[in-house]
Amino acid sequence: MGDSVKLSESIELFRESADQYTYFRLWGNVNSTAAALEIKPILLSANSNLLLDLSGVSSLTSTGVGLLFELYDKLSASGHKLILVSPSYRVDEILELTGFGNLFPRAESRESAAGMLS
């Protein structure tokens, strides 16, 4: 069973660990440096494959995109994967506009993301 943490008025995070991965679901607006800094230490604490559900993210700034890069680099260096689960339309749009749409693997559900790890 996982745990949910309300980080601020605009951000909530759910975390659950499984055998092959850590699953995070993020809700809210990742639209400031302060918001990204709140999330960063929690996400970077994952020492396994990371499934990051962004279906509840309504806003993502360049700082949030930078955090995704940092996660991707950290996990790749340790032989793990970062998979974006069901990113919201807004997140997809921002990744496409910045030219990074193809960098991050995506899955429609947690189950399909877990299947990508095999």
Steps between C-alpha positions, in 0.01 A plus 500: 500500500628846418502833671381841389662830593360850443812704432332837457167654406565409137690167513416155632711186459415131542776239532488123490784250469481171312756230425637647177413867537387796704174659388432869555180682410521877494206741509506874458706775346873456460527860393767650720850436621365463854257228389770305317731531801230350724460199274866450407640331814207260517528392138879480510478267801377220272770238457314289248309537176264793531148515362390863516128555453446854372131468413411747776758765409331806354807718456871433446766769457858475379605428859273195500642386165849543649399280792388229256843519332677473833292195594562342160877553529520370858295190426676425171841525668393234750348272236138590576219642289271800529161443337237773484156357568203658331639854483230764478437678173678806640813304595511329160456836328786659696734207432418515129543879482840479667612225261529235771186306417686188392758492778277361775327164454125521562231253596122533517471327839704383795453140388628567148794696641588208730484273192760720326752406770511132403 
